[in-house]
Amino acid sequence: MRKRIFLIFLVALFLTPLKPARAQNPAGPIYIVQSGDSLYSIAARFSLTIDELLAANEGIDPNALAIGQQLIIPGLEGITGILDTQFINFGDSFRGLMRQTQVSESLFRKLNHLVSPSEFYVGANMIVPIQDQAQYNKRISPVTGESMLELAVKNSTNVWALRHINQLDGSWASLPGDTLYAEGEAENTNISGLPPAFINAEIRDLPIKQGGTGIITVNTLPDVTLGGLLVDHPLRFFPQEDGSQVALQGIHALLEPGVYPLRLDATLADGTMQSYEQLILIISGNYPDDPLLYVDPATIDSASTEPEQLELEALTAPASPTKLWSGTFISPAIAYAESTYFTSRYGNRRTYIGQGTDLSLDGFHSGLDFGGGDGLPITAPASGVVIFAGPWTVRGNATIIDHGWGVYSGFWHQSAFQVQVGQTVNQGDVIGLVGGTGRVTGAHLHWELWVNGIQVDPLDWLNQPYP
C-alpha cells in the first residue's frame, strides 16, 4: 500500500508543470511614483515600453497610479534599492552628488540620460539610486591652509576614508572651500558649495514655470550686500527676521522653456565681490489657447497700447523696501464670489481682432479674471498703498496697489473707484467696483500681479504665502 502511494506521488510530481520560484526580492530597483507621473512618463524616463513596465508590475492599474506607489523598473542590471528623485538646487554640483551618494558617474548618467555634467542645472529632476550602502550626508569643507589630515581629525575620521569617499587622487587634491562628504549625519549647514561669503542659498518650489515666482533665500556672512541675476532680470534682496535675505522674481509667461543663468553676487564690507553662477531650468506653464476675441480696434492699436504699457511698467518698476503684506493673498472677488470662480486664467495665449478691421494683436492673458456684473465690490488681496487710480484705454478704469518689495496688484475694467492715490489699504478693503471699461467683451474683474517687473500667475499667490 505504501509503495502504491509513493508511486502515485512520483507520477503526479512528474506530470505537474514546473513553475519558476518567485524571487524574494523584486527583479529590479523600485521607483516611487511622484506627483504628475503617469505610466507613460515613467516608461519614457527609463527608456521602456509601457508593456515592459506592466509585465514587471503584475496587477497594477495603469489608469490609477497613486503618489507613493512602488513600481519595479526592469532592465537596470546592477542597480538595486530605491530610485529616489530630487531637484538640483543652487550650489549643488555633479561631483558633489557623486560623492554624497557613492553612485558611479556612468550609472548616474545612464539613469538620467546625461551626456555630460553640463546638463546638471538648478531645477532639474534627477534620479538617484539609494542602494545598500549608506549615503554620506555630513558635508565638510577645508579652510585655507588646512591639510587633509587636520580636516580628518576635526571630523573624527581618517585621510584614507576622506580620499575614498570623495574620490580624490591624493591628500593634496582637495581645495579650500571644496564640498566634501564624510561618514555621519548632516550637522553643519555652513557648507554649501558656494564662495565663502555665502553660508547657504536655496531656490524654493523648483522647477520654476513660465509665469511663476522664483523665491531665492540666502544666508551670508555679516555685512554682505546681495545682488544677482535671474534670466535677464537683476535680483533685489530684502532682509528677513531670521537674518536671511530673500529675492522674489517673476518669470515671463512667454519666456521660451529652457535653461537660463542664475547668478548671485555678494559684496563684502571691504568692497570685494564674490559671485556664483549656475544654470536654472524654466519649464512650460502648459497654457492653452483662448478663442479669438473681437474687441474695439482702438484697444489694440499700438498708438494706445504702447504708451499705456510703458506707463504701467514704469509704475511697477520700483521696489519699496518695506514688505506691507503678511501671509497668503486672498481673492479680490471674495466679497461676491467664490475664489475659484474664474472666467479666464493667467497665461492663456490670446489673439485679439479689431472689430470690422484687419487689425490683430497676439499675446497672453496677463492676469486672472473673475466673473461678475457691474457694481460688484472689488477688495484688496493684501495690504498696500494705492499708487495709481485712473482711466486707461486698454485697461479701462484701473487701480494699482504697491504691496512692497517690488510686488504690485492691478485691477482693470472697473466701473468706479473707491480709493485714491496715496491711500493705505488693508487686506479685504473695498478698492473699486466691477465694470466693463477698456478692452473687454463683458463686465468682469481682471486682477494682475507684478513681481519685480514681471507679471506672474496670481493663483499661485492665492494658494501659498510668499516668501
Order of alpha helices (4+ residues) and beta strands (2+ residues): alpha-beta-alpha-alpha-beta-beta-alpha-alpha-beta-beta-alpha-alpha-beta-beta-beta-beta-beta-beta-beta-beta-beta-beta-beta-alpha-beta-beta-beta-beta-beta-beta-beta-beta-beta-beta-beta-beta-beta-alpha
